[in-house]
Amino acid sequence: MFNRLMPKEGKFFDLFNQHAELLVTTSKEVVNLFNDLGNAERHMTAIKENEKRADRITYETVDLLHKTFITPLDRDDMLKLTTTMDDVIDLMEDVAETVSLYYVTNSTEEAKQLAAIGVACCERVRSAVALLENMKNAGAMLKILSEVERLESDGDRILRSAMSKLFREEEDVKALIKYKAVYELLESITDKCEDVANIIQGIVVENA
């Protein structure tokens, strides 16, 4: 009985790392989607499968939190970390569903740029999560997290430019509605990655 209540630090961090790895894998699949819309169905299927895997990791992490008496980090912080990472992948699935529902058949350079920034953000999140188990890595983590903030600002800038161009040049109202939705969802991925970064930053400040 007592052993079941003891800390399971390694298991928690394994789950966080699995989740972060899925962020990167899925974000790359979003890039593939916009580079290869002719095979959109295949990429959408991969994104949806990854989203289901992420849900299972979230469930396992939450279940472990409920069963563990002593956790390696603040319980609420750990819950926020796993659910917010899951939110990132949910947004990627939203992108795929929007492409399907709106029948987006042509990509744009701006969509590709926003998708690429999403990958860069997710890679930084993965790097920070990998260091989370040891607070001696606090300095390195904070440096990585600042890069997420910079990338999110880049995403904001590209979104503003994309929207300006869209409303200036696009005469087809249907196309305007499609790409506006796609651009906003792609940029929201970087916003949510910044939310993850802020959670990790809070954990570092509290524990380092």
URQUI-V657777 format. One record per backbone hydrogen bond with DSSP energy under -0.5 kcal/mol. NH is the residue of the N-H (numbers start at 1). CO is the residue of the C=O. If there is no record, write none. Layout:
# URQUI-V657777
nh = [NH	NH]
co = [CO	CO]
This chain:
# URQUI-V657777
nh = [4	5	5	6	6	12	13	14	15	16	17	18	19	20	21	22	23	24	25	26	27	28	29	30	31	32	33	34	35	36	36	39	40	42	43	44	45	46	47	48	49	50	51	52	53	54	55	56	57	58	59	60	61	62	63	64	65	66	67	68	69	70	71	78	79	80	81	82	83	84	85	86	87	88	89	90	91	92	93	94	95	96	97	98	99	100	101	102	103	104	105	112	113	114	115	116	117	118	119	120	121	122	123	124	125	126	127	128	129	130	131	131	132	132	134	137	138	141	142	143	144	145	146	147	147	148	149	150	151	152	153	154	155	156	157	158	159	160	161	162	163	164	165	166	167	168	169	170	171	173	176	177	178	179	180	181	182	183	184	185	186	187	188	189	189	190	191	192	193	194	195	196	197	198	199	200	201	202	203	204	205	206	207	208]
co = [1	1	2	2	3	8	9	10	11	12	13	14	15	16	17	18	19	20	21	22	23	24	25	26	27	28	29	30	31	32	33	36	37	39	39	40	41	42	43	44	45	46	47	48	49	50	51	52	53	54	55	56	57	58	59	60	61	62	63	64	67	5	69	74	75	76	77	78	79	80	81	82	83	84	85	86	87	88	89	90	91	92	93	94	95	96	97	98	100	99	103	108	109	110	111	112	113	114	115	116	117	118	119	120	121	122	123	124	125	126	127	128	128	129	131	134	135	137	138	139	140	141	142	143	144	144	145	146	147	148	149	150	151	152	153	154	155	156	157	158	159	160	161	162	163	164	165	166	169	171	172	173	174	175	176	177	178	179	180	181	182	183	184	185	186	186	187	188	189	190	191	192	193	194	195	196	197	198	199	200	201	202	203	204]
